[in-house]
Amino acid sequence: MKLNDLYSKPLEEVLQEFDIVDVKVHADESGIVKSIELKYGEKQKQPQTKTNPYQ
């Protein structure tokens, strides 16, 4: 995806093209969540499975 595509598409559509690769939750001393960081990265390509074992 190019940067121009990122700015021209809705965020929901952009995020469908990526996978979450990291999540960080930040909380204070009382355990109250203050922020959540989500890191997205390229989707992993699925290896092609052969249907014919003799190929």
C-alpha positions, 0 to 999 in steps of 0.5 A: 500500500502506498502512502497516498492510498492510506490517506485516501481510504477509510481507516477501517478499509486500510486496517483490513489489509494488515494484521495486528503484530503487537499490543501494549497496554499502559496502566497506572499504579492502581491498575487503571488502563490509560492507553492501548497501543496497537501495532499493525504490519503486513499480512503474512502470505499464506503458502500455497497448498498443492492439491495433487501430491504428484506435482 
